[in-house]
């Protein structure tokens, strides 16, 4: 289980080798089975031949720490799976698949197809939702309100928020999943009637704290919007703090990440913690549809207006690679009075067609990056390079010989790059998500 950020390296090795099998805890707690075709809710549920049938039966079961709930591969259920009980650190409650065939599917027009209300819960190897109006999860694929929960090796699609981590949730691990076409808009109204209210198309929406979001593949979080033309994000952070977003591959999402908080008209906030201390590193962000890499903000606009979704403090963005050829694309944006209190940029490679970077004069914590493409509208920083990074067209965001990103880095921020290669093992540290 990936309860800590450092465990990401272990997960990569296990996932690559095909050996990752869920919780490592060994207990004698019960195992329950769910079969959507041959199951019977009146049966004991404790063997494949006495499996339960419905999500309602599984949701009403009292699952002790260490229990497992196994869904039969090839099965499909409509409705909600709610887990209200809690495991513990030594004996989590595990939801997984059994048998042969395709992942078991949990879908349906319900506010959340899976709801992790308890703590120390782990979900593996399911398909959550479908990529069509009939059967999609109407809001979240998986909603997390408890703490210390793990979501791993699942396929999540069709939701407004593939995974929604609520404000009450802490220490959520979202690792080694596939997020594909979470492109539903939960709010979509004509601009003339309700301006600036469109929302949705999030692969992962984070309002909780201390999450570990790593080694995921995220594609197609983009949808039509009356207000913004298009909308969506691979990882949206609103009110969440100290979340680590690392080693993800993000393709054709409208935005990789946008950060915000809740601010009143007088500049005060109802959340004393706001949004702060979030770290992004070793992520690959590309595709012809994407329009932004990172968007964050300070407290006030140039005309003195209060930024209604700011300020966001202490965002760290390092060793990420961005290549966005869309004519509207902007690589890194920090506006509304952005200063070093709000953002730190180090050892990134940023290519974007419209603007590679934008920030105001108060922002200077910007060093050892490669910027290329459209306009560069932020203070110069130190040791930055403005040249073609020479990405390999056959291997997205990998570097070719002669790239100015090779050896540009000065600090090892993580042991492994996005391909699992040891950072700096040849004596050189690269800018971007991949070592050369």
C-alpha positions as CSV (number, residue, x, y, z in Angstrom):
1,X,0.0,0.0,0.0
2,X,1.2,3.5,-0.8
3,X,0.5,5.5,2.3
4,X,3.7,7.6,2.0
5,X,5.3,9.5,-0.9
6,X,8.6,7.6,-0.6
7,X,6.8,4.3,-1.3
8,X,6.2,5.4,-4.9
9,X,9.5,3.9,-6.1
10,X,8.5,0.6,-4.6
11,X,5.2,0.7,-6.3
12,X,6.7,1.5,-9.7
13,X,9.0,-1.6,-9.5
14,X,6.1,-3.9,-8.4
15,X,3.6,-2.6,-11.0
16,X,6.2,-2.9,-13.8
17,X,7.0,-6.5,-12.8
18,X,3.3,-7.3,-12.5
19,X,3.7,-8.3,-8.8
20,X,1.5,-5.7,-7.1
21,X,-1.3,-7.7,-5.4
22,X,-2.9,-5.2,-3.0
23,X,-2.5,-5.0,0.7
24,X,0.6,-6.6,2.2
25,X,-1.1,-7.2,5.6
26,X,-1.9,-10.8,6.4
27,X,-4.8,-11.5,8.7
28,X,-7.4,-14.2,9.3
29,X,-10.3,-11.8,8.8
30,X,-13.2,-12.8,6.6
31,X,-13.3,-12.7,2.8
32,X,-16.6,-11.9,1.1
33,X,-17.4,-12.4,-2.6
34,X,-19.7,-10.5,-4.9
35,X,-21.0,-12.0,-8.2
36,X,-23.4,-9.8,-10.3
37,X,-24.7,-12.8,-12.3
38,X,-24.8,-15.9,-10.0
39,X,-24.8,-14.3,-6.6
40,X,-27.5,-14.4,-4.0
41,X,-27.9,-11.9,-1.2
42,X,-29.4,-14.5,1.1
43,X,-26.2,-16.6,0.8
44,X,-23.3,-16.5,3.3
45,X,-21.1,-14.5,0.9
46,X,-17.9,-16.2,2.2
47,X,-17.0,-18.3,-0.8
48,X,-17.3,-18.0,-4.6
49,X,-20.2,-20.5,-4.6
50,X,-22.1,-18.6,-1.9
51,X,-21.3,-15.1,-3.2
52,X,-23.6,-12.1,-2.6
53,X,-25.1,-10.3,-5.6
54,X,-25.7,-6.6,-5.0
55,X,-23.8,-3.5,-4.0
56,X,-26.6,-2.8,-1.4
57,X,-25.8,-6.1,0.4
58,X,-22.0,-5.4,0.3
59,X,-22.6,-1.8,1.5
60,X,-24.7,-3.0,4.5
61,X,-22.1,-5.6,5.6
62,X,-20.1,-5.1,8.8
63,X,-16.6,-5.5,7.6
64,X,-14.0,-5.8,10.4
65,X,-10.4,-4.7,10.1
66,X,-8.5,-7.0,7.6
67,X,-11.7,-8.1,5.8
68,X,-11.7,-8.4,2.0
69,X,-14.6,-7.7,-0.4
70,X,-13.9,-9.3,-3.8
71,X,-15.9,-8.5,-6.9
72,X,-16.0,-11.1,-9.7
73,X,-14.1,-10.1,-12.9
74,X,-16.4,-9.7,-15.8
75,X,-19.3,-8.6,-13.6
76,X,-21.1,-5.2,-13.7
77,X,-23.1,-3.4,-11.0
78,X,-25.2,-0.3,-11.1
79,X,-25.5,1.8,-7.9
80,X,-23.2,2.8,-5.1
81,X,-20.7,0.8,-3.1
82,X,-20.4,2.5,0.3
83,X,-17.7,1.5,2.8
84,X,-18.6,2.9,6.2
85,X,-16.5,0.6,8.4
86,X,-12.8,1.3,9.1
87,X,-9.7,-0.9,9.1
88,X,-6.5,0.1,10.8
89,X,-2.9,0.6,9.9
90,X,-2.0,-3.1,10.4
91,X,-5.3,-4.5,8.9
92,X,-6.9,-2.4,6.3
93,X,-10.2,-3.4,4.7
94,X,-9.5,-4.3,1.0
95,X,-11.8,-4.2,-2.0
96,X,-10.3,-6.1,-5.0
97,X,-11.2,-8.4,-7.9
98,X,-11.2,-12.2,-8.2
99,X,-11.5,-14.6,-11.1
100,X,-10.5,-14.1,-14.7
101,X,-11.4,-11.5,-17.3
102,X,-12.1,-7.8,-17.4
103,X,-12.1,-5.6,-14.3
104,X,-15.4,-5.7,-12.4
105,X,-17.4,-2.5,-13.3
106,X,-19.2,-0.3,-10.7
107,X,-21.3,2.3,-12.5
108,X,-24.6,4.1,-12.4
109,X,-26.3,7.5,-12.2
110,X,-25.4,8.0,-8.5
111,X,-23.6,10.9,-6.8
112,X,-20.6,8.6,-6.2
113,X,-20.2,5.1,-7.5
114,X,-17.8,4.2,-4.7
115,X,-17.8,6.1,-1.3
116,X,-14.9,5.6,1.1
117,X,-16.5,6.9,4.3
118,X,-14.3,4.9,6.7
119,X,-10.5,5.0,7.1
120,X,-7.8,2.5,6.2
121,X,-9.7,1.3,3.2
122,X,-8.0,0.1,0.0
123,X,-9.6,-0.3,-3.5
124,X,-7.8,-2.2,-6.3
125,X,-8.4,-3.4,-9.8
126,X,-11.9,-2.1,-10.5
127,X,-13.4,-0.1,-13.4
128,X,-15.3,2.8,-12.0
129,X,-17.9,4.3,-14.3
130,X,-18.4,4.2,-18.0
131,X,-17.6,6.8,-20.7
132,X,-21.1,7.5,-21.8
133,X,-24.2,9.3,-20.5
134,X,-26.0,6.1,-19.6
135,X,-24.3,4.5,-16.6
136,X,-21.8,7.2,-15.8
137,X,-21.2,8.2,-12.2
138,X,-23.1,11.5,-12.1
139,X,-20.5,13.3,-9.9
140,X,-17.6,11.3,-8.5
141,X,-16.2,7.9,-9.5
142,X,-14.7,7.5,-6.1
143,X,-15.5,9.9,-3.2
144,X,-13.2,9.9,-0.2
145,X,-14.2,11.3,3.1
146,X,-12.2,9.1,5.5
147,X,-8.5,9.1,6.1
148,X,-5.6,6.9,5.2
149,X,-7.3,5.3,2.2
150,X,-5.7,3.8,-0.9
151,X,-7.0,3.9,-4.5
152,X,-4.7,1.9,-6.7
153,X,-4.6,0.1,-10.1
154,X,-8.2,1.1,-11.0
155,X,-9.6,2.3,-14.3
156,X,-11.8,5.4,-13.7
157,X,-13.8,7.0,-16.5
158,X,-16.8,9.2,-17.4
159,X,-17.2,11.1,-14.1
160,X,-17.2,14.8,-13.3
161,X,-14.5,14.0,-10.8
162,X,-12.8,10.6,-11.2
163,X,-11.6,10.8,-7.6
164,X,-12.9,13.4,-5.3
165,X,-11.0,13.9,-2.1
166,X,-13.2,15.9,0.3
167,X,-11.9,18.4,2.9
168,X,-12.3,15.9,5.7
169,X,-9.9,13.4,4.0
170,X,-6.3,13.1,4.9
171,X,-3.4,10.9,3.7
172,X,-5.2,9.5,0.6
173,X,-3.0,7.6,-1.8
174,X,-4.1,7.7,-5.4
175,X,-1.5,5.6,-7.2
176,X,-0.9,3.6,-10.4
177,X,-4.5,4.2,-11.8
178,X,-5.7,5.0,-15.3
179,X,-8.0,8.0,-15.6
180,X,-9.6,8.2,-19.0
181,X,-12.2,10.7,-20.3
182,X,-13.5,12.0,-17.0
183,X,-15.1,14.7,-19.1
184,X,-18.6,15.2,-17.5
185,X,-19.5,18.7,-16.5
186,X,-21.4,18.7,-13.2
187,X,-22.5,22.3,-13.8
188,X,-23.0,23.6,-17.4
189,X,-25.3,26.6,-17.9
190,X,-25.5,29.3,-20.6
191,X,-23.1,32.2,-19.7
192,X,-25.9,34.8,-20.1
193,X,-27.9,33.1,-17.3
194,X,-25.2,32.0,-14.9
195,X,-21.7,33.3,-15.7
196,X,-18.6,31.7,-14.3
197,X,-20.4,28.7,-12.7
198,X,-19.4,25.9,-15.1
199,X,-17.5,23.1,-13.4
200,X,-16.3,19.6,-13.9
201,X,-14.1,17.3,-16.1
202,X,-11.6,16.6,-13.2
203,X,-9.7,13.4,-13.2
204,X,-8.8,14.1,-9.5
205,X,-10.3,16.9,-7.4
206,X,-8.4,17.5,-4.2
207,X,-9.9,19.4,-1.3
208,X,-8.2,17.3,1.5
209,X,-4.7,17.4,2.8
210,X,-1.5,15.3,2.6
211,X,-2.5,13.2,-0.4
212,X,0.0,11.1,-2.4
213,X,-0.9,11.2,-6.1
214,X,1.6,9.4,-8.1
215,X,2.4,7.0,-11.0
216,X,-1.0,7.6,-12.6
217,X,-1.9,7.9,-16.3
218,X,-4.5,10.7,-16.9
219,X,-6.1,11.4,-20.3
220,X,-9.0,13.4,-21.7
221,X,-10.1,15.5,-18.7
222,X,-11.5,18.2,-21.0
223,X,-15.1,19.2,-21.9
224,X,-17.1,22.0,-23.5
225,X,-17.9,25.0,-21.3
226,X,-20.1,28.0,-22.0
227,X,-18.1,30.1,-19.6
228,X,-14.5,29.1,-20.5
229,X,-14.9,27.5,-24.0
230,X,-13.3,24.4,-22.6
231,X,-12.7,23.3,-19.0
232,X,-11.2,20.4,-17.0
233,X,-8.0,19.4,-15.2
234,X,-5.9,16.3,-14.5
235,X,-5.4,17.3,-10.8
236,X,-7.5,20.3,-9.4
237,X,-6.5,21.4,-5.9
238,X,-9.0,23.7,-4.1
239,X,-8.5,24.1,-0.3
240,X,-6.1,21.2,-0.1
241,X,-2.7,21.5,1.4
242,X,0.6,19.6,1.5
243,X,-0.5,17.2,-1.3
244,X,2.3,15.6,-3.4
245,X,1.6,15.1,-7.1
246,X,4.4,13.2,-8.7
247,X,5.4,10.8,-11.5
248,X,2.1,11.2,-13.5
249,X,1.7,11.1,-17.2
250,X,-1.0,13.6,-18.3
251,X,-2.2,13.7,-21.9
252,X,-4.8,15.9,-23.6
253,X,-6.3,17.4,-20.4
254,X,-7.4,21.0,-20.6
255,X,-5.2,21.9,-17.7
256,X,-2.7,19.8,-15.8
257,X,-3.3,21.5,-12.5
258,X,-5.1,24.6,-11.2
259,X,-4.9,25.7,-7.6
260,X,-7.4,27.9,-5.7
261,X,-8.8,28.7,-2.3
262,X,-12.0,30.3,-1.0
263,X,-11.7,34.1,-0.4
264,X,-14.5,36.5,0.7
265,X,-15.0,39.9,-0.9
266,X,-13.0,41.6,1.9
267,X,-10.0,39.3,1.4
268,X,-10.7,37.1,4.4
269,X,-11.1,33.3,4.2
270,X,-13.3,30.8,5.9
271,X,-10.5,28.2,5.8
272,X,-7.6,29.1,8.1
273,X,-5.3,26.7,6.3
274,X,-6.3,27.9,2.8
275,X,-4.5,26.1,0.0
276,X,-0.7,25.8,0.7
277,X,2.4,23.7,0.4
278,X,1.5,21.5,-2.6
279,X,4.3,19.9,-4.5
280,X,4.4,18.8,-8.1
281,X,7.4,17.0,-9.5
282,X,8.4,14.5,-12.2
283,X,5.1,14.9,-14.1
284,X,4.9,14.7,-18.0
285,X,2.3,17.0,-19.4
286,X,1.6,17.0,-23.2
287,X,-0.9,16.6,-26.0
288,X,-2.4,18.8,-28.7
289,X,-5.6,19.6,-26.7
290,X,-4.1,20.9,-23.5
291,X,-4.2,24.7,-22.8
292,X,-2.3,25.0,-19.6
293,X,0.3,23.3,-17.4
294,X,0.1,25.1,-14.0
295,X,-2.2,27.8,-13.0
296,X,-2.0,29.4,-9.5
297,X,-2.4,32.9,-8.0
298,X,-1.6,35.5,-5.5
299,X,-4.0,37.8,-3.6
300,X,-4.9,40.7,-5.8
301,X,-5.1,41.7,-9.5
302,X,-3.2,44.6,-11.0
303,X,-6.3,46.8,-10.7
304,X,-6.6,46.1,-7.0
305,X,-9.5,43.6,-7.2
306,X,-9.3,40.8,-4.7
307,X,-8.6,37.4,-6.3
308,X,-11.6,35.4,-5.3
309,X,-9.7,32.1,-5.6
310,X,-6.5,33.2,-4.0
311,X,-4.0,33.6,-2.6
312,X,-2.5,30.1,-2.8
313,X,0.8,29.8,-0.9
314,X,3.9,27.7,-1.2
315,X,3.3,25.8,-4.4
316,X,6.4,24.0,-5.5
317,X,6.8,23.0,-9.2
318,X,10.0,21.2,-10.1
319,X,11.4,18.7,-12.6
320,X,8.2,18.6,-14.7
321,X,8.1,18.4,-18.5
322,X,5.5,20.3,-20.4
323,X,4.9,20.3,-24.2
324,X,1.7,22.0,-25.3
325,X,1.5,22.9,-29.0
326,X,-2.1,24.2,-28.8
327,X,-2.2,27.8,-30.1
328,X,-3.9,28.9,-26.8
329,X,-1.5,27.0,-24.5
330,X,0.2,28.6,-21.5
331,X,2.9,26.6,-19.6
332,X,3.1,28.2,-16.2
333,X,0.9,31.0,-15.0
334,X,1.0,32.7,-11.6
335,X,-1.0,36.0,-11.6
336,X,-2.9,38.3,-9.1
337,X,0.3,39.6,-7.4
338,X,2.3,36.4,-7.5
339,X,5.5,36.4,-5.4
340,X,7.9,33.9,-4.0
341,X,5.4,33.3,-1.2
342,X,3.1,31.7,-3.8
343,X,5.3,29.7,-6.2
344,X,8.8,28.1,-6.6
345,X,9.9,26.9,-10.1
346,X,13.0,24.8,-10.5
347,X,14.4,22.4,-13.1
348,X,11.4,22.2,-15.3
349,X,11.2,22.1,-19.1
350,X,8.3,24.2,-20.3
351,X,7.2,24.4,-24.0
352,X,3.9,26.1,-24.8
353,X,2.7,27.8,-28.0
354,X,1.1,31.0,-26.6
355,X,3.1,31.7,-23.4
356,X,5.8,29.6,-21.8
357,X,5.6,31.5,-18.5
358,X,3.7,34.4,-16.9
359,X,4.1,36.1,-13.5
360,X,4.4,39.6,-12.1
361,X,7.6,41.4,-11.0
362,X,7.5,40.2,-7.5
363,X,8.2,36.6,-8.5
364,X,11.9,35.6,-8.7
365,X,12.1,32.0,-7.3
366,X,12.6,30.7,-10.8
367,X,15.8,28.9,-11.6
368,X,17.5,26.2,-13.8
369,X,14.4,25.8,-16.1
370,X,14.2,25.5,-19.9
371,X,11.5,27.7,-21.4
372,X,10.6,27.7,-25.1
373,X,7.7,28.4,-27.5
374,X,5.5,31.4,-27.0
375,X,6.0,34.6,-25.0
376,X,7.9,34.5,-21.8
377,X,6.4,37.1,-19.4
378,X,7.9,36.6,-16.0
379,X,11.1,37.9,-14.3
380,X,14.2,36.4,-15.7
381,X,15.1,34.3,-12.7
382,X,18.5,32.7,-12.5
383,X,20.2,30.1,-14.7
384,X,17.2,29.7,-16.9
385,X,17.6,28.7,-20.6
386,X,15.4,29.8,-23.5
387,X,16.1,27.3,-26.2
388,X,14.5,24.3,-27.9
389,X,14.8,21.4,-25.4
390,X,15.1,19.0,-28.3
391,X,12.3,16.6,-27.2
392,X,12.5,13.2,-29.0
393,X,9.4,13.0,-31.3
394,X,9.4,9.2,-31.0
395,X,9.4,9.3,-27.2
396,X,7.2,12.1,-25.8
397,X,9.2,14.5,-23.6
398,X,12.4,12.4,-23.6
399,X,15.6,14.4,-24.4
400,X,17.8,14.1,-27.5
401,X,21.5,14.6,-27.5
402,X,22.4,18.2,-27.3
403,X,19.4,19.2,-25.2
404,X,20.0,22.3,-23.0
405,X,18.1,20.4,-20.2
406,X,20.9,17.9,-19.9
407,X,23.0,18.6,-16.9
408,X,21.1,21.9,-16.2
409,X,19.8,20.7,-12.8
410,X,21.7,21.1,-9.5
411,X,19.5,19.4,-6.9
412,X,18.2,15.8,-6.6
413,X,14.6,16.3,-5.5
414,X,13.6,12.7,-6.0
415,X,15.5,9.4,-6.3
416,X,13.7,8.3,-9.5
417,X,12.7,10.1,-12.7
418,X,9.4,9.3,-14.4
419,X,10.9,6.3,-16.2
420,X,12.2,4.8,-12.9
421,X,15.8,5.8,-13.7
422,X,18.0,6.9,-10.8
423,X,18.4,10.7,-10.9
424,X,21.9,11.8,-11.3
425,X,23.4,8.3,-11.5
426,X,25.7,9.5,-14.4
427,X,26.8,12.5,-12.4
428,X,24.4,14.9,-14.2
429,X,21.0,16.1,-13.2
430,X,18.5,17.0,-15.9
431,X,15.8,19.5,-16.0
432,X,12.4,18.0,-16.7
433,X,10.8,14.7,-15.8
434,X,13.2,12.4,-17.6
435,X,16.9,11.8,-17.1
436,X,18.9,11.6,-20.4
